[in-house]
């Protein structure tokens, strides 16, 4: 029965404005939440449903939800409310997937949602869960969960089904593997998407089956419940995004001339209330819009605008949305409207809403007669020519530049990863340049900004060198993981450190262009070596070898990111090219002997373990538990760091602590990972995390589920620095406990510069400029904005990796400057600038101060240079999940400067400093 109240006409006008889909560009759609009079808020929903007619819509109430399919797992395993949310999602999808809506676009298929729900419904027992899951997937080939939706057509269109059926008859096993590996984009999209989306950190799993097993009843026991819920809703929204995505060849999307609408009653209660929160959070966190309009009746919720001002309220909401979504506000997407009661003197009979319809689809995109036989023949022939089961050459996609330019990027197909990577190098972001991770959304904003600053400063450096030939210009190649990561804060810090060193040279040269003692100019080339450095050897051999042979300004390499067997291969190949290397955060003991051209700025693993052991003795623990994932026997690119970290620490703990202290080593995935040998909780132990940062969220979830109340001490290796550098990662961790972790360089920070170190004065003068907001320059047509790297407006701390890459660049700067300065010893000419001459000068650098502690390389002509007394320390935060809780230095070993005579371990802060 229709309802009436003051302002209902404005509400009707708002629906008439929002539901029809504009013919060219889409608008962001709010979550309209109606509160106030219960009868009126609930009564509006059926009026809207009647007005929608043939538009795609679904009506649902928190008290009337469909049951999950028979036999589905309903275990929540630490994810309260997940089952009810699944029932809500099933109800919505069933209602929206019917073939009763107008437009000729066909029903919504919800392929991504159905796959996620099907996986969550599975119960798998036994030791080899992935093999069992693969058998279930293969048995249901080529669709999964088709029985979930009552009125849906098959998951593939007839043409796709015929093609895939033909392939299945010919190559069944190959096609199955191709589908879950995304080799055939048309039929493997949902698998590819699952491994690339951001929730539950899918890249921690080496392949799709591993990630899929984590969603089943047994696998999700150690997963975060909120992340599971977000993945389910995210899959639902992704299906809508794809169905409504505008593409010239996507005619069905053009026939969808109204937005889908969800009408939800009882939105004050879960699971509907939770669904609204999840949609808001997903839109904020992914930075992506979706075509879903939600109207929810929540009588008891707060509202800021009366329904009579609905249209103006929407306009104000739309204006504020960019700012609110950037702040990730909890109600950024909510348009809250208050619905009044019907006035007593209002005797007018309520009217129904006007019918809501969209504009007519373009004539050339309306349904036409069947041409399937012709298309089938044509596509079968094209398929035989295309041969998608044969790997495409790397250059077939994401290509930029080439062998003759400052940029060369192409595709790299990693058999261990679900999707290819764009690897190579770039020194420019112009028309012929390339910015790594630029297409990866909000999580890559910081690194994209850092790359663009380096590229802008490259142009200034090259122009200064051209106009003033007396200025020496040298080039460094930075190697890092610049694609395929969940967060890029650590790599951003690396590039920011290089940018600061580069900026220092620009400032000096632009203000004193004719002086002989001005520091050299630095140009930076960024090289992406892929996830886990898997593409590193390939990048050096294919891209860098020809580049180094033709660019005489390249004198060194920095970074290299992670200590793996492929990293050793990279170092050896760079050595063959005669290029000196400075590893910034690398620490594997095996790297020292890998090349005489190798220099290391951080302590080695064998030097860090005694420091951690010393600290643990101060805690007087009863038990120490060391956690690391078991190594993958099939992994070719072995992780040297995690193996050494766990083994070295176990040795130190056994040797230093009393025999009464038990030491346990294992994985957090073990059934009794957080229980002692006699079955009691081990939640008051010293827990040491000895694995990579990308597995740290999974470990925290396991710790949270295994120890409902953790009262021990959590200590972590320095890889966790990467996790701690990401505010978003910390906020999503959900575990508000203290953490102590290893640092290789955070002696002083922007917030606490108390040690008065000799080596950090230039660094922090650059990071916190005292005057000026633009670069002083003699080039009025070329300027670079000033940069306060420590400003709170950046939204992130200035982490230790900034200082490490800054110091690496400073080592090369010192060597180049020394070579280019005339001597007073009879030889007055400049020494030619080559990688070999720079390496020779760097070998002469014995003891020098840096922002991260004094470096004193021992003279050893047969191996790389590693200072085994280099400073290393421990930092502490009181709350992992609070990004505002900045780390505090609590312990350290080694000399902090050349004036320091103490190299033993000691507590911080230091007295009398």
C-alpha positions in Angstrom: 0.0 0.0 0.0 1.5 3.4 -0.9 2.5 5.8 1.9 2.6 9.5 2.0 4.6 12.1 3.9 6.1 15.5 3.5 9.0 15.2 1.1 8.0 12.0 -0.7 7.8 14.0 -4.0 11.5 15.0 -3.6 12.4 11.4 -2.8 10.6 10.2 -6.0 12.4 12.9 -8.0 15.7 11.6 -6.7 14.9 8.0 -7.8 13.8 9.3 -11.2 17.2 11.0 -11.5 19.5 8.2 -10.2 18.1 5.0 -11.7 18.2 5.8 -15.5 21.8 5.3 -16.7 23.4 8.2 -18.6 24.2 7.2 -22.2 28.0 8.0 -22.1 29.5 8.2 -18.6 28.5 6.7 -15.3 28.0 8.5 -12.0 28.9 7.4 -8.5 25.8 6.0 -6.8 25.1 6.5 -3.0 23.8 4.2 -0.4 20.4 5.9 0.4 19.6 5.2 4.0 16.1 6.2 5.1 15.5 6.6 8.8 12.6 8.0 10.9 9.0 6.8 10.9 9.1 3.0 10.7 5.9 2.6 8.6 7.0 5.2 6.1 10.6 4.1 5.7 9.5 0.5 5.2 6.6 1.5 3.0 8.7 3.4 0.5 10.6 0.3 -0.6 7.6 -1.6 -2.3 6.6 1.7 -4.0 10.1 2.0 -5.5 10.0 -1.7 -6.5 6.7 -1.3 -8.3 8.1 1.8 -10.1 11.2 0.0 -11.2 9.2 -2.5 -13.3 11.6 -4.1 -15.8 14.8 -2.5 -14.3 17.1 -5.0 -12.6 16.3 -4.9 -8.9 16.1 -7.0 -5.7 14.1 -6.6 -2.5 15.3 -8.2 0.6 14.7 -8.1 4.4 17.0 -9.1 7.2 14.3 -11.4 8.5 13.6 -13.2 5.2 16.7 -14.7 3.7 17.1 -17.7 1.4 18.8 -20.7 2.9 22.2 -21.8 1.5 22.2 -24.8 -0.8 21.9 -28.2 0.7 25.2 -29.5 2.0 26.9 -26.1 2.1 29.4 -25.5 5.0 27.9 -23.1 7.5 30.9 -23.1 9.8 32.1 -19.6 10.6 35.5 -20.4 12.1 36.2 -17.1 13.8 34.2 -15.1 11.2 30.9 -14.3 13.1 28.0 -13.4 10.9 29.6 -14.8 7.7 26.8 -17.4 7.2 24.0 -14.8 7.4 25.9 -12.5 5.1 26.3 -15.4 2.6 22.5 -16.0 2.8 21.9 -12.3 2.1 24.2 -12.3 -0.9 22.5 -15.4 -2.2 19.1 -13.8 -1.9 20.2 -10.7 -3.7 21.9 -12.6 -6.5 19.0 -15.0 -7.1 16.6 -12.0 -7.4 18.9 -10.0 -9.7 19.9 -12.9 -12.0 16.4 -13.7 -13.3 15.7 -13.3 -17.1 12.5 -11.3 -16.4 14.0 -7.8 -16.7 13.7 -5.7 -19.8 16.4 -4.5 -22.2 17.6 -7.6 -24.1 20.9 -7.6 -22.3 20.4 -11.1 -20.8 20.5 -12.0 -17.1 23.3 -11.1 -14.7 25.6 -14.2 -14.3 27.5 -13.4 -11.1 30.5 -15.6 -12.1 32.9 -14.2 -9.5 30.4 -14.3 -6.7 29.3 -17.9 -7.5 32.9 -19.1 -7.5 33.6 -17.5 -4.1 30.4 -18.8 -2.6 31.0 -22.3 -4.0 34.5 -22.4 -2.5 33.2 -21.2 0.9 30.6 -24.0 0.8 33.1 -26.8 0.4 34.2 -29.1 3.2 37.6 -30.6 2.5 39.5 -32.9 4.9 42.7 -34.8 4.7 46.3 -33.9 4.2 46.3 -32.9 0.5 43.5 -30.4 0.4 44.6 -28.7 -2.8 44.4 -32.0 -4.7 40.9 -32.7 -3.4 39.8 -29.2 -4.3 41.3 -29.6 -7.8 39.3 -32.8 -8.3 36.1 -31.0 -7.2 36.8 -28.1 -9.6 37.6 -30.5 -12.4 34.4 -32.5 -11.8 32.3 -29.4 -12.0 34.0 -28.1 -15.1 33.2 -25.7 -16.8 30.9 -24.0 -14.3 30.7 -23.9 -10.5 27.7 -23.1 -8.3 25.2 -23.0 -11.2 22.6 -24.4 -8.8 22.9 -21.4 -6.6 20.8 -19.2 -8.8 17.3 -20.4 -9.7 16.7 -18.5 -12.9 20.1 -18.1 -14.3 21.4 -19.3 -17.7 24.6 -21.2 -17.9 27.7 -19.3 -16.8 28.9 -19.0 -20.3 27.1 -17.8 -23.4 26.3 -20.5 -26.0 29.3 -19.5 -28.2 31.7 -19.7 -25.3 30.2 -23.0 -24.3 30.6 -24.5 -27.7 34.2 -23.4 -28.0 35.1 -24.5 -24.6 33.3 -27.8 -25.1 35.3 -28.4 -28.2 38.5 -27.7 -26.4 37.4 -29.9 -23.5 36.9 -32.9 -25.8 40.3 -32.4 -27.3 42.4 -31.3 -24.3 40.5 -31.7 -21.1 43.4 -31.5 -18.6 45.1 -28.7 -20.4 41.9 -26.6 -20.6 41.2 -27.1 -16.9 44.7 -25.9 -16.0 44.5 -23.1 -18.5 41.3 -21.9 -17.0 42.5 -21.7 -13.4 45.9 -20.3 -14.6 44.1 -17.6 -16.7 45.8 -18.6 -20.0 42.4 -18.3 -21.8 41.1 -14.8 -20.8 37.6 -15.4 -22.1 36.9 -18.3 -19.7 39.4 -17.8 -16.9 38.6 -14.2 -15.9 37.2 -15.0 -12.4 40.3 -17.0 -11.4 42.6 -14.2 -12.6 40.6 -11.6 -10.7 40.6 -13.6 -7.5 44.4 -13.7 -7.5 44.7 -10.0 -8.3 42.1 -8.4 -5.9 43.4 -7.1 -2.6 41.5 -9.0 0.1 43.0 -11.9 2.0 46.4 -11.2 0.4 46.0 -13.8 -2.4 49.6 -13.3 -3.5 50.8 -15.1 -0.4 49.6 -18.3 -2.2 51.7 -19.4 -5.1 48.8 -20.5 -7.3 45.1 -20.3 -7.4 44.4 -23.7 -5.8 46.4 -22.6 -2.7 44.3 -19.5 -2.3 41.0 -21.3 -3.1 41.7 -23.8 -0.3 42.0 -20.9 2.1 38.3 -20.1 1.4 37.0 -23.6 2.2 35.6 -24.6 5.6 38.9 -25.9 7.0 41.1 -23.3 5.2 39.4 -20.2 6.4 39.9 -21.0 10.1 43.0 -18.9 10.1 41.7 -16.1 7.9 40.3 -12.7 9.0 36.6 -12.7 9.1 36.2 -9.2 7.9 38.4 -9.8 4.9 36.4 -12.9 4.1 33.2 -10.9 4.1 34.8 -8.1 2.0 35.9 -10.7 -0.6 32.4 -12.1 -0.9 30.8 -8.6 -1.4 33.7 -7.4 -3.6 33.1 -10.4 -5.9 29.4 -9.5 -6.1 30.2 -5.9 -7.0 32.9 -7.0 -9.5 30.2 -8.9 -11.4 28.1 -5.8 -11.6 31.1 -3.7 -12.7 31.8 -6.1 -15.6 28.2 -6.4 -16.6 27.8 -2.6 -16.9 31.3 -1.8 -18.2 31.3 0.2 -21.3 33.3 -1.3 -24.2 32.8 -0.9 -27.9 32.4 -4.7 -28.3 30.3 -5.1 -25.1 26.9 -4.5 -26.6 25.0 -6.0 -23.7 26.3 -3.3 -21.4 24.9 -0.6 -23.7 21.5 -2.3 -23.5 21.5 -1.9 -19.7 19.9 1.5 -19.6 19.0 1.5 -15.9 21.2 0.9 -12.9 20.5 -2.2 -10.7 18.8 -1.3 -7.5 18.8 -3.2 -4.2 16.0 -2.4 -1.7 16.8 -3.5 1.8 14.4 -3.6 4.8 15.6 -4.0 8.4 18.9 -2.2 7.7 19.4 -1.5 11.4 20.2 -5.1 12.0 22.8 -7.5 10.6 23.4 -8.8 8.1 21.9 -5.9 6.1 23.6 -3.3 8.3 26.9 -5.1 7.8 26.4 -5.3 4.1 26.0 -1.5 3.9 29.3 -1.0 5.9 31.1 -3.5 3.7 30.0 -1.8 0.4 31.1 1.6 1.8 34.5 0.2 2.9 35.1 -1.7 -0.4 34.4 1.4 -2.5 36.8 3.4 -0.3 39.6 0.8 -0.2 39.6 -0.3 -3.8 39.0 3.2 -5.2 36.5 1.8 -7.7 32.9 2.7 -8.4 30.2 0.2 -9.1 26.8 0.5 -10.7 24.7 -0.5 -7.7 22.1 1.8 -6.2 21.2 0.8 -2.6 18.1 2.0 -0.8 17.9 0.8 2.8 15.2 1.3 5.4 16.9 1.8 8.8 14.4 3.6 11.0 16.6 3.9 14.0 19.7 5.2 12.2 20.8 8.9 12.3 20.0 11.1 9.4 21.4 14.5 8.5 19.0 15.7 5.8 15.1 15.6 5.6 13.6 13.7 2.7 12.1 16.9 1.4 15.7 18.0 0.5 16.6 14.7 -1.1 17.7 16.1 -4.4 19.8 18.9 -2.9 21.1 16.5 -0.4 22.3 14.2 -3.2 24.1 17.1 -4.9 25.9 18.1 -1.7 26.8 14.4 -1.1 28.2 14.1 -4.6 30.3 17.3 -4.1 31.8 16.0 -0.8 32.3 12.4 -2.0 35.9 12.8 -3.4 37.1 14.3 -0.1 35.2 11.8 2.1 36.3 8.7 0.1 39.9 9.9 0.3 39.6 10.1 4.1 37.9 6.6 3.9 35.1 7.9 6.0 32.8 5.3 7.5 29.8 7.0 5.9 31.5 8.4 2.7 29.0 6.7 0.4 25.9 7.1 2.6 23.2 9.6 1.8 21.2 9.6 5.0 17.6 11.0 4.7 15.0 11.3 7.5 11.4 10.3 6.8 8.7 12.1 8.8 5.4 10.7 10.0 2.3 11.4 8.0 0.7 14.6 9.2 -2.7 14.1 10.9 -4.5 16.6 8.7 -3.2 15.0 5.5 -6.3 13.2 4.1 -5.1 13.0 0.5 -4.9 9.5 -0.9 -1.2 8.5 -1.5 -0.2 8.0 -5.1 2.1 5.4 -6.6 5.5 6.5 -7.9 5.8 7.2 -11.6 7.4 4.3 -13.6 11.1 4.6 -13.8 12.7 3.6 -17.2 16.0 4.3 -18.9 16.7 5.8 -22.3 16.4 3.5 -25.3 19.6 1.6 -26.2 21.3 2.7 -29.5 19.6 1.0 -32.5 22.8 -0.6 -33.6 23.2 -2.2 -30.2 19.8 -3.7 -29.9 19.3 -7.5 -30.1 19.6 -8.9 -33.6 18.9 -12.3 -35.2 21.1 -15.3 -34.5 24.4 -15.4 -36.4 26.0 -18.0 -34.1 26.9 -20.5 -36.8 28.9 -18.0 -38.8 30.6 -16.6 -35.7 31.4 -20.1 -34.4 33.2 -21.1 -37.6 35.1 -17.8 -37.7 36.2 -18.0 -34.1 37.2 -21.7 -34.3 39.5 -20.8 -37.2 40.8 -17.8 -35.3 41.4 -20.0 -32.3 43.4 -22.5 -34.3 45.6 -19.6 -35.6 45.8 -17.8 -32.3 46.7 -21.0 -30.3 46.2 -19.5 -26.8 47.8 -22.6 -25.2 51.1 -21.4 -26.7 52.7 -18.7 -24.5 52.8 -15.3 -26.1 56.1 -13.6 -26.4 56.8 -11.1 -23.6 56.6 -8.2 -26.0 53.0 -8.9 -26.9 51.5 -6.7 -24.2 52.4 -3.8 -21.8 55.2 -2.8 -24.2 56.8 0.7 -23.8 59.9 2.1 -25.4 62.6 -0.1 -26.8 66.3 -0.9 -26.9 67.1 2.6 -28.2 65.4 4.7 -25.6 65.4 5.7 -22.0 62.5 3.2 -21.3 62.1 -0.4 -22.2 59.2 -2.4 -20.6 57.6 -5.6 -21.8 55.7 -8.6 -20.5 57.2 -11.3 -18.3 55.2 -14.6 -17.8 56.1 -16.0 -14.5 55.0 -19.7 -14.2 54.7 -19.3 -10.4 52.3 -16.3 -10.7 48.7 -16.1 -11.9 49.3 -13.1 -14.2 52.2 -11.6 -16.2 54.2 -8.7 -15.0 55.4 -5.6 -16.9 59.1 -5.7 -16.3 62.0 -3.7 -17.6 63.4 -0.2 -16.9 62.2 3.4 -17.2 63.8 6.8 -16.7 60.9 8.9 -17.9 57.2 9.3 -17.6 56.7 11.1 -20.9 54.9 9.8 -24.0 57.7 7.2 -24.6 58.2 6.5 -20.9 56.5 4.2 -18.4 55.4 4.5 -14.8 55.3 1.2 -12.9 52.2 0.2 -10.9 50.3 3.2 -12.4 47.3 1.0 -13.1 47.1 -0.7 -9.7 44.8 1.7 -7.9 45.0 3.6 -4.6 47.6 1.3 -3.0 50.1 2.5 -5.6 49.6 6.2 -5.3 52.7 6.8 -3.2 55.1 4.9 -5.4 53.6 6.5 -8.6 54.2 9.9 -7.0 57.8 8.9 -6.1 58.5 7.7 -9.6 57.2 10.8 -11.2 59.4 13.0 -8.9 62.5 11.0 -9.9 61.6 11.3 -13.5 61.1 15.0 -13.2 64.4 15.5 -11.5 66.0 13.3 -14.2 65.0 15.9 -16.8 66.4 18.7 -14.8 69.7 16.9 -14.1 70.2 16.0 -17.8 69.4 19.6 -18.9 71.9 21.0 -16.3 74.5 18.7 -17.5 73.8 19.7 -21.1 74.1 23.4 -20.4 77.1 23.1 -18.1 79.3 20.4 -19.4 81.7 20.8 -16.5 79.2 19.2 -14.2 79.7 15.4 -13.9 76.5 13.4 -14.5 76.2 9.8 -13.4 73.4 7.2 -13.6 72.3 4.6 -11.1 69.9 1.7 -11.8 67.5 0.9 -8.9 66.2 -2.7 -8.9 63.0 -3.4 -7.0 59.6 -5.0 -6.9 57.5 -2.4 -8.8 54.5 -4.5 -9.6 52.2 -7.2 -8.2 52.3 -6.1 -4.5 49.5 -5.5 -2.1 51.2 -2.3 -0.9 54.2 -0.3 -2.2 55.2 1.7 0.9 58.6 0.0 1.2 59.5 0.4 -2.4 58.3 4.0 -2.3 60.7 4.6 0.6 63.6 3.3 -1.6 62.8 5.6 -4.4 62.2 8.6 -2.0 65.7 8.1 -0.7 67.2 8.2 -4.2 65.1 11.3 -4.9 66.5 13.1 -1.9 70.1 12.3 -2.9 69.2 13.4 -6.4 67.6 16.6 -5.1 70.7 17.5 -3.2 72.7 17.5 -6.3 70.2 19.6 -8.2 70.1 22.2 -5.4 73.9 22.5 -5.3 74.3 22.7 -9.0 71.5 25.1 -9.7 72.8 27.7 -7.2 76.6 27.2 -8.0 76.9 26.1 -11.6 80.5 27.3 -12.2 82.2 26.1 -9.1 84.6 23.1 -9.4 83.7 21.6 -6.1 80.0 21.2 -6.7 78.6 17.7 -6.2 77.8 15.6 -9.2 74.4 15.3 -10.8 72.4 12.1 -10.4 70.1 10.4 -12.9 68.1 7.4 -11.7 66.7 4.5 -13.8 64.0 2.4 -12.2 64.0 -1.3 -13.0 61.2 -3.6 -12.1 62.3 -7.2 -11.4 58.8 -8.5 -10.6 57.3 -10.2 -7.6 59.9 -11.8 -5.3 62.6 -10.7 -7.8 61.6 -13.6 -10.1 62.3 -11.6 -13.2 65.6 -10.2 -12.0 68.0 -12.3 -14.0 65.9 -11.9 -17.1 65.8 -8.1 -16.7 69.6 -7.8 -16.3 70.3 -10.0 -19.3 67.7 -8.8 -21.7 67.2 -5.1 -20.8 70.2 -3.9 -18.8 73.1 -5.5 -20.7 72.4 -3.6 -23.9 71.6 -0.4 -22.0 74.9 -0.5 -20.0 76.9 -1.2 -23.2 75.6 2.0 -24.8 75.1 4.4 -21.9 78.5 5.4 -20.4 76.9 7.4 -17.5 75.7 4.2 -15.8 78.2 3.5 -13.0 76.3 1.4 -10.5 73.2 -0.5 -9.3 71.3 -0.1 -6.0 68.5 -1.9 -4.1 67.9 -5.4 -5.3 65.0 -5.7 -2.8 65.2 -9.3 -1.4 67.8 -11.9 -0.6 66.9 -14.8 -2.9 68.8 -17.1 -5.2 67.7 -15.0 -8.2 69.2 -12.0 -6.4 72.6 -13.8 -6.3 72.2 -14.5 -10.0 71.5 -10.8 -10.6 74.6 -9.8 -8.7 76.7 -12.2 -10.7 75.4 -11.0 -14.0 75.9 -7.4 -13.1 79.4 -8.3 -12.0 80.0 -9.8 -15.5 79.0 -6.4 -16.9 81.5 -4.7 -14.6 78.8 -2.8 -12.6 79.3 -2.2 -8.8 76.3 -3.0 -6.7 75.2 -1.5 -3.3 72.6 -3.7 -1.5 70.6 -1.4 0.7 68.4 -3.7 2.8 69.8 -7.1 1.7 71.3 -9.2 4.6 71.8 -12.8 3.5 75.1 -14.3 4.6 75.6 -15.7 1.1 75.7 -12.4 -0.7 79.2 -11.4 0.7 80.9 -14.0 -1.4 78.8 -13.5 -4.5 80.9 -10.8 -6.1 83.9 -8.5 -5.3 81.8 -5.7 -6.8 79.2 -6.0 -4.1 78.8 -3.6 -1.2 76.2 -4.0 1.6 74.8 -1.2 3.8 73.0 -3.4 6.3 74.1 -6.0 8.8 74.1 -9.6 7.8 71.6 -12.2 9.2 74.4 -13.8 11.2 75.1 -10.4 12.8 71.4 -9.6 13.6 70.7 -12.9 15.3 73.1 -12.4 18.2 71.5 -8.9 18.8 68.0 -10.5 19.0 69.4 -13.2 21.2 70.9 -10.6 23.6 67.6 -8.8 23.8 65.6 -12.0 24.4 67.8 -12.7 27.4 66.6 -9.5 29.0 63.0 -10.9 28.8 63.7 -14.0 30.9 61.3 -16.1 28.8 60.1 -19.6 29.7 59.6 -20.5 26.0 60.6 -19.1 22.7 58.5 -20.0 19.6 60.0 -19.2 16.1 57.4 -19.1 13.3 58.2 -19.6 9.6 56.3 -21.1 6.7 57.8 -24.4 5.5 59.9 -23.9 2.4 58.4 -24.8 -0.9 60.5 -27.7 -2.3 59.4 -26.8 -5.8 60.3 -23.1 -5.6 63.2 -22.3 -7.9 63.9 -18.8 -6.5 64.8 -19.9 -3.0 64.3 -17.4 -0.1 67.7 -17.2 1.5 66.7 -14.6 4.1 63.9 -16.5 5.9 65.9 -19.7 6.2 68.9 -18.0 7.7 66.8 -15.8 10.0 65.0 -18.8 11.6 68.1 -21.0 11.8 70.5 -18.4 13.1 68.1 -17.2 15.8 67.4 -20.8 16.9 71.1 -21.3 17.3 71.6 -18.1 19.3 68.6 -18.8 21.6 69.8 -22.3 22.3 73.3 -21.1 23.1 72.4 -18.0 25.1 69.3 -18.9 27.1 69.2 -21.4 30.0 68.5 -25.0 29.2 65.2 -24.7 31.0 63.9 -22.5 28.2 62.2 -24.5 25.6 62.6 -23.6 21.9 59.9 -24.5 19.3 60.2 -23.9 15.6 57.4 -24.4 13.1 54.7 -22.8 11.0 51.6 -21.0 12.2 49.6 -23.3 9.9 50.4 -26.3 12.1 47.4 -27.6 14.0 49.1 -27.0 17.4 51.0 -23.9 16.4 50.0 -22.0 19.5 49.9 -24.9 22.0 52.7 -26.4 24.1 53.6 -30.1 23.9 51.2 -30.9 26.7 48.3 -29.2 24.9 48.2 -26.0 26.9 48.0 -22.5 25.2 51.4 -21.1 24.4 50.1 -17.5 24.5 52.4 -16.2 27.2 55.6 -17.1 25.3 58.1 -15.0 23.4 56.9 -15.3 19.8 59.4 -14.6 17.0 58.2 -14.1 13.4 60.9 -15.1 11.0 59.2 -14.9 7.6 58.4 -12.3 4.9 56.2 -9.2 5.3 53.6 -10.4 2.8 52.8 -13.4 5.1 52.7 -11.3 8.3 48.9 -10.5 8.0 48.2 -14.2 7.7 50.4 -14.9 10.8 48.6 -12.1 12.8 45.3 -13.7 11.9 46.5 -17.1 13.1 47.9 -15.6 16.3 44.6 -13.8 16.9 42.6 -17.0 16.4 45.0 -19.2 18.2 45.4 -16.9 21.2 42.3 -15.1 22.2 44.3 -13.3 24.8 48.0 -13.0 23.9 50.1 -12.0 26.9 53.5 -12.8 25.6 56.0 -10.7 23.6 55.8 -10.6 19.8 59.1 -10.0 18.1 59.6 -9.9 14.3 62.4 -9.8 11.8 63.3 -6.7 9.8 61.1 -7.8 6.8 58.2 -6.6 8.8 59.5 -3.1 8.3 57.8 -3.3 4.9 54.5 -4.1 6.6 54.9 -1.4 9.2 55.6 1.2 6.6 52.1 0.8 5.2 49.4 2.6 7.2 46.6 0.8 5.5 48.2 -2.6 6.1 48.5 -1.8 9.8 45.0 -0.5 10.1 43.6 -3.7 8.5 45.6 -6.0 10.7 43.0 -5.9 13.5 45.4 -7.0 16.2 46.0 -4.3 18.8 49.0 -5.7 20.6 52.6 -4.4 21.0 55.3 -5.4 18.5 59.1 -5.4 18.7 60.9 -5.7 15.3 64.4 -5.5 13.9 65.6 -2.3 12.2 68.7 -1.8 10.1 68.7 2.0 10.0 66.2 3.9 12.1 68.6 5.6 14.4 67.0 9.0 14.0 63.5 9.7 12.6 61.6 12.8 11.6 59.8 12.6 14.9 62.8 11.8 17.1 66.1 13.3 16.0 67.8 13.0 19.4 71.2 11.3 18.8 72.8 14.3 17.1 74.5 12.1 14.6 77.2 13.6 12.4 76.1 11.6 9.3 72.5 12.6 9.3 72.7 16.4 9.2 72.7 16.7 5.4 70.0 14.1 5.1 67.5 15.8 7.4 68.3 19.2 6.1 67.0 17.8 2.8 64.1 16.0 4.3 63.0 19.0 6.3 63.9 22.1 4.2 64.1 25.2 6.3 63.3 27.8 3.5 61.9 27.9 0.0 59.3 25.8 -1.7 60.9 25.6 -5.1 64.2 24.4 -6.3 66.7 27.3 -6.8 67.7 27.0 -10.5 69.4 28.8 -13.3 66.9 27.2 -15.6 63.8 29.4 -15.4 62.0 27.1 -17.8 62.7 23.9 -15.8 61.8 23.8 -12.1 61.2 21.1 -9.6 58.9 21.7 -6.5 60.5 21.6 -3.1 59.9 18.6 -0.9 59.4 18.2 2.8 59.7 14.5 3.1 59.0 14.6 6.8 55.8 16.7 6.5 52.8 15.2 8.3 50.7 15.9 5.3 52.4 13.0 3.5 50.3 10.7 5.6 53.2 8.2 6.2 56.4 8.1 8.2 59.8 8.6 6.7 61.0 5.0 7.2 64.5 3.4 7.4 64.6 2.5 3.7 64.7 6.1 2.7 67.9 6.6 4.6 69.5 3.4 3.3 69.0 4.2 -0.4 70.0 7.8 0.3 73.3 6.6 1.7 73.8 4.2 -1.2 73.5 7.0 -3.6 75.8 9.1 -1.4 78.5 6.4 -1.7 78.4 6.6 -5.5 78.2 10.4 -5.3 81.4 10.6 -3.2 83.3 8.2 -5.5 82.2 10.2 -8.7 83.0 13.5 -7.1 86.5 12.3 -6.0 87.3 11.0 -9.5 86.2 14.3 -11.1 88.1 16.5 -8.8 91.7 17.5 -10.0 94.4 16.2 -7.6 97.3 18.2 -6.2 99.8 15.3 -6.6 100.9 16.1 -10.1 98.0 14.4 -11.9 95.6 17.3 -12.5 93.3 15.7 -15.1 90.0 14.2 -14.2 89.9 10.4 -14.1 87.5 9.0 -16.7 84.1 8.1 -15.3 83.5 4.4 -15.7 82.0 1.7 -13.5 85.4 0.3 -12.9 86.9 3.6 -11.8 84.0 4.2 -9.5 84.3 0.7 -8.0 88.0 1.3 -7.4 87.2 4.6 -5.6 84.5 3.0 -3.5 86.9 0.2 -2.4 89.0 3.0 -0.9 86.2 4.0 1.4 87.1 2.4 4.7 85.2 4.2 7.6 82.6 6.8 7.1 79.5 8.1 8.9 76.0 7.6 7.6 72.5 8.4 8.8 72.1 4.7 9.6 75.3 4.4 11.7 79.1 4.3 11.0 80.3 2.0 8.1 83.7 0.4 8.3 84.4 -2.0 5.5 87.3 -4.4 6.1 89.8 -4.6 3.2 89.1 -7.9 1.4 90.1 -8.0 -2.3 88.4 -11.4 -3.0 84.8 -10.8 -1.8 82.2 -8.2 -1.4 82.3 -5.5 1.3 80.1 -6.1 4.4 80.6 -4.4 7.7 79.8 -7.1 10.3 79.8 -4.5 13.1 77.3 -2.2 11.3 74.6 -0.8 13.7 71.4 -2.7 14.0 68.5 -2.3 16.4 65.0 -3.1 17.7 62.0 -0.8 17.5 58.7 -1.1 19.4 55.1 0.0 18.8 52.4 -0.2 21.4 49.7 -1.1 18.9 50.3 -2.8 15.6 46.8 -1.7 14.2 47.3 2.0 15.0 49.2 3.7 12.2 49.6 6.8 14.4 51.6 4.8 16.9 55.1 5.5 15.7 58.0 3.1 16.4 60.4 3.9 19.2 64.0 2.6 19.3 64.5 0.4 22.4 67.7 -1.6 21.7 70.7 -1.6 19.5 74.2 -3.0 18.8 77.1 -1.3 17.0 78.6 2.1 16.7 76.3 5.0 15.8 79.1 7.3 14.5 82.9 7.5 14.2 83.0 9.2 17.6 81.3 6.3 19.3 83.7 3.8 20.9 81.1 1.4 22.1 80.1 -1.4 19.7 78.3 -3.7 22.2 74.5 -4.0 22.6 72.7 -1.6 24.8 69.3 -0.2 25.6 67.9 2.9 24.0 67.4 5.8 24.3 71.1 6.4 25.1 71.9 8.6 28.1 73.9 11.8 27.7 73.4 12.1 24.0 
